[in-house]
Amino acid sequence: MKVVAFTYILLMPLFGLASLTQTQINKGMSVQEIGPDSYLVRETTFSDQNILVTKMSDGSVVVSSSPYDTVDTRELIQWINEKLKPKKIITINTHFHSDGTGGNEAFHEAGAEIWANDITDKLYRENAEKGKATEIKYFGNKPDLKARIEARKVVFADHLIKAQTGKIFDFKGEKVVLKYPGPAHTIDNMVVYFPKRKIIYGTCMVRAENSLGYIGDSDVQSWAKSVQAIQDLEAKIVIPGHGDYGGPELIKRTIQLAKEAATKK
């Protein structure tokens, strides 16, 4: 894996003057440090998507969501092992689409714990092969990407939680909250909240763009209410599934977008 790193100073209105380090893992995947031991991974190999990597106080590393395929995930794991030297890796399948589950094969190979809620597990088991076939067709004019999807094995989570109950991890006093707010982008989408760091990984339910994006598996009528369920979480950084990260304004904007979309249905 070739890694090229550089450091720059970026003035951000919300977070003030911060020194951010960006690392290029491969041609389609980069890592940007957005806070102490908190890294935003941006994967553009298949689509422009975000993954959050956080090193916890006990040395564990939590990966919120997943790269799209096994190849990129193996390279991300290599970076995690070299840079963060994790005690263990815990990855969260935030929803059943490939940008939430596509790296499970590589995570399983690496001995990581793969967590999902029961709705995600059910939907992934029902749709994984069909979804894979659709992706193979979609990337048909890109033989290298098509081959990578064809080679990707379907691997299910080995740790399940009840969506309605959620889960709170405790890493030597630092908590990580898995919260199911209700159906939105998908009926299973789950957010990951870091109270001490005031970071929300909002998965594809939270939008950075001025549209709801792909809604083929969405519950548009419930979307606004589900996003409102995370509005009271104290956050300075909000990471959407796709696009630029920001602050609580992304949550407010998503609620408005969802309300507008619901009136058009």
C-alpha positions as MATLAB code, in Angstrom:
seq = 'MKVVAFTYILLMPLFGLASLTQTQINKGMSVQEIGPDSYLVRETTFSDQNILVTKMSDGSVVVSSSPYDTVDTRELIQWINEKLKPKKIITINTHFHSDGTGGNEAFHEAGAEIWANDITDKLYRENAEKGKATEIKYFGNKPDLKARIEARKVVFADHLIKAQTGKIFDFKGEKVVLKYPGPAHTIDNMVVYFPKRKIIYGTCMVRAENSLGYIGDSDVQSWAKSVQAIQDLEAKIVIPGHGDYGGPELIKRTIQLAKEAATKK';
ca = [
       0.000    0.000    0.000;
       1.415    3.338   -1.036;
       0.680    6.097    1.456;
       1.291    9.757    0.707;
       0.661   12.175    3.572;
       0.578   15.921    3.896;
      -0.545   18.353    6.546;
      -2.405   21.565    5.998;
      -4.171   24.224    8.010;
      -7.827   24.760    7.258;
     -10.062   27.483    8.636;
     -13.512   26.102    9.287;
     -16.253   28.399   10.621;
     -17.766   25.695   12.816;
     -14.668   24.134   14.297;
     -12.217   27.025   14.279;
      -8.603   26.780   13.192;
      -7.561   23.147   13.156;
      -4.582   21.198   11.923;
      -5.895   18.375    9.773;
      -3.839   15.538    8.349;
      -4.909   13.861    5.113;
      -3.508   10.556    3.911;
      -4.076    8.975    0.505;
      -4.438    5.229    1.088;
      -4.972    4.420   -2.574;
      -6.255    6.153   -5.692;
      -9.843    6.005   -4.503;
      -9.574    6.256   -0.734;
      -8.250    8.971    1.577;
      -8.191    9.569    5.325;
      -8.589   12.956    6.988;
      -8.064   13.508   10.703;
     -11.060   15.512   11.959;
     -10.226   15.370   15.660;
      -8.027   13.506   18.138;
      -8.061    9.817   17.164;
     -11.013   10.498   14.834;
     -10.631    9.956   11.096;
     -12.956   10.523    8.163;
     -12.337    8.002    5.379;
     -13.591    9.067    1.972;
     -13.917    6.310   -0.606;
     -14.555    7.289   -4.229;
     -13.677    4.008   -5.954;
     -17.305    3.026   -6.536;
     -19.198    6.041   -5.212;
     -18.320    9.032   -3.048;
     -18.966    7.772    0.470;
     -17.821    8.345    4.051;
     -16.593    5.973    6.740;
     -15.656    7.063   10.269;
     -12.678    5.459   12.026;
     -12.159    6.191   15.729;
      -9.531    4.909   18.135;
     -11.002    4.542   21.601;
      -9.398    5.078   24.992;
      -8.781    1.353   25.532;
      -6.995    0.956   22.175;
      -9.946   -0.510   20.279;
     -10.834    0.942   16.886;
     -14.457    1.467   15.859;
     -15.250    1.619   12.135;
     -18.655    3.151   11.413;
     -19.978    1.835    8.083;
     -17.767    0.200    5.458;
     -15.918    0.610    2.182;
     -17.789   -0.779   -0.801;
     -15.700   -3.880   -1.406;
     -13.125   -6.281   -0.014;
     -10.088   -4.766   -1.762;
     -10.511   -1.246   -0.380;
     -11.418   -2.621    3.042;
      -8.242   -4.706    3.201;
      -6.218   -1.581    2.459;
      -8.132    0.394    5.086;
      -7.463   -2.339    7.649;
      -3.774   -2.276    6.724;
      -3.726    1.481    7.347;
      -5.535    1.011   10.680;
      -3.055   -1.655   11.786;
      -0.016    0.402   10.783;
      -1.239    3.796   12.005;
      -3.463    3.015   14.986;
      -2.166   -0.387   16.149;
      -5.579   -1.410   17.455;
      -6.252   -3.666   20.398;
      -9.174   -4.930   18.317;
     -11.391   -3.667   15.495;
     -15.144   -3.294   15.830;
     -17.063   -2.444   12.666;
     -20.671   -1.306   12.476;
     -22.918   -2.250    9.548;
     -25.010    0.936    9.546;
     -27.469   -0.349    6.927;
     -27.802   -3.268    4.520;
     -26.529   -1.586    1.325;
     -22.972   -2.243    0.143;
     -21.781    1.108    1.507;
     -22.698   -0.280    4.916;
     -21.730   -3.950    4.567;
     -19.396   -4.330    1.561;
     -16.243   -4.777    3.621;
     -17.496   -7.618    5.803;
     -15.376  -10.236    4.058;
     -12.160   -8.328    4.812;
     -13.219   -7.449    8.354;
     -13.985  -11.118    9.012;
     -10.574  -12.130    7.618;
      -8.940   -9.629    9.982;
     -10.747  -10.995   13.027;
     -12.816   -7.854   13.538;
     -16.140   -7.885   15.353;
     -18.937   -7.111   12.877;
     -22.020   -5.560   14.485;
     -25.457   -4.970   12.955;
     -28.999   -4.574   14.135;
     -31.533   -7.339   13.570;
     -33.346   -5.461   10.790;
     -30.098   -4.934    8.877;
     -29.207   -8.601    9.262;
     -32.600   -9.692    7.926;
     -32.519   -7.302    4.963;
     -28.931   -8.159    4.075;
     -29.657  -11.894    4.115;
     -32.704  -11.343    1.895;
     -31.089   -8.912   -0.553;
     -27.313   -9.480   -0.624;
     -27.131  -11.694   -3.708;
     -29.753   -9.700   -5.602;
     -27.971   -6.471   -4.737;
     -24.648   -7.904   -5.834;
     -26.118   -8.904   -9.210;
     -27.494   -5.386   -9.667;
     -24.086   -3.876   -8.891;
     -22.323   -6.215  -11.322;
     -24.700   -5.040  -14.039;
     -24.297   -1.377  -13.032;
     -20.499   -1.540  -13.239;
     -20.577   -3.609  -16.428;
     -18.760   -0.929  -18.428;
     -15.955   -0.809  -15.849;
     -14.404   -4.299  -15.994;
     -12.007   -3.797  -13.078;
     -14.748   -2.660  -10.688;
     -17.144   -5.307  -11.987;
     -14.541   -8.003  -11.270;
     -14.072   -6.722   -7.734;
     -17.806   -6.900   -7.047;
     -17.967  -10.402   -8.542;
     -15.137  -11.517   -6.255;
     -16.640   -9.983   -3.113;
     -18.056  -12.649   -0.806;
     -21.232  -12.073    1.162;
     -20.418  -12.222    4.876;
     -22.941  -11.495    7.608;
     -22.443   -9.748   10.934;
     -21.376  -11.968   13.827;
     -22.750   -9.693   16.580;
     -26.427   -8.658   16.488;
     -28.451   -6.177   18.519;
     -32.156   -5.421   18.620;
     -32.742   -2.260   16.612;
     -35.351   -0.948   19.009;
     -33.016   -1.446   21.981;
     -29.783   -0.179   20.459;
     -26.472   -0.601   22.233;
     -23.988    1.396   24.274;
     -20.338    0.325   24.148;
     -18.101    1.405   27.021;
     -14.391    1.712   26.251;
     -12.805    2.483   29.621;
     -15.371    5.144   30.328;
     -15.809    6.458   26.787;
     -19.179    5.490   25.395;
     -20.266    4.794   21.825;
     -24.001    4.692   21.161;
     -25.690    2.676   18.413;
     -29.112    4.230   17.883;
     -31.891    3.182   15.555;
     -33.928    6.340   14.933;
     -36.498    4.763   12.626;
     -36.866    4.192    8.870;
     -35.461    6.782    6.474;
     -32.899    6.134    3.687;
     -33.517    2.474    4.472;
     -35.825    0.992    7.072;
     -32.825   -0.327    9.043;
     -30.443    2.676    9.048;
     -28.569    3.101   12.334;
     -26.490    6.047   13.545;
     -23.306    5.882   15.612;
     -22.867    8.576   18.275;
     -19.721    9.510   20.193;
     -20.926   11.677   23.122;
     -17.484   12.634   24.458;
     -16.256   13.670   20.998;
     -19.636   15.134   20.036;
     -19.563   13.300   16.704;
     -22.547   11.730   14.950;
     -22.054    9.319   12.078;
     -25.439    9.763   10.451;
     -25.081    7.179    7.668;
     -27.046    7.822    4.441;
     -30.018    9.042    6.462;
     -28.254   12.407    6.912;
     -27.764   14.350    3.707;
     -25.058   16.828    2.703;
     -26.582   17.440   -0.729;
     -29.824   19.206   -1.592;
     -31.710   16.003   -2.312;
     -32.449   12.724   -0.557;
     -30.400   10.786   -3.104;
     -31.356    7.187   -3.876;
     -34.779    6.424   -2.394;
     -35.450    2.973   -3.856;
     -35.396    1.383   -0.392;
     -36.503    4.464    1.537;
     -39.442    5.351    3.744;
     -39.799    8.969    2.665;
     -42.891    9.554    4.799;
     -41.046    8.577    7.993;
     -37.674   10.125    7.098;
     -38.125   13.537    8.760;
     -39.451   12.024   11.996;
     -36.543    9.580   12.138;
     -33.956   12.337   11.707;
     -35.717   14.367   14.389;
     -35.009   11.459   16.747;
     -31.292   12.328   16.679;
     -31.742   16.096   16.776;
     -31.265   16.256   20.551;
     -27.909   14.447   20.459;
     -25.230   16.993   21.316;
     -22.894   17.165   18.335;
     -20.340   19.481   16.798;
     -19.460   17.178   13.906;
     -22.093   15.413   11.805;
     -20.902   12.989    9.137;
     -23.316   12.064    6.343;
     -23.041    8.849    4.369;
     -22.035   10.846    1.305;
     -20.622   14.317    0.738;
     -18.925   16.858    2.984;
     -19.235   16.638    6.737;
     -20.460   19.559    8.808;
     -22.390   20.265   11.980;
     -25.993   20.127   13.246;
     -27.106   22.181   10.250;
     -26.933   18.961    8.189;
     -29.566   17.412   10.438;
     -31.834   20.455   10.149;
     -31.454   20.556    6.384;
     -32.173   16.837    6.043;
     -35.380   17.230    8.045;
     -36.497   20.002    5.709;
     -35.586   17.993    2.597;
     -37.478   14.978    3.911;
     -40.565   17.027    4.738;
     -40.571   18.541    1.257;
     -40.114   15.127   -0.364;
     -42.926   13.618    1.712;
     -45.409   16.197    0.431;
     -44.579   15.223   -3.155;
     -45.188   11.503   -2.675;
];
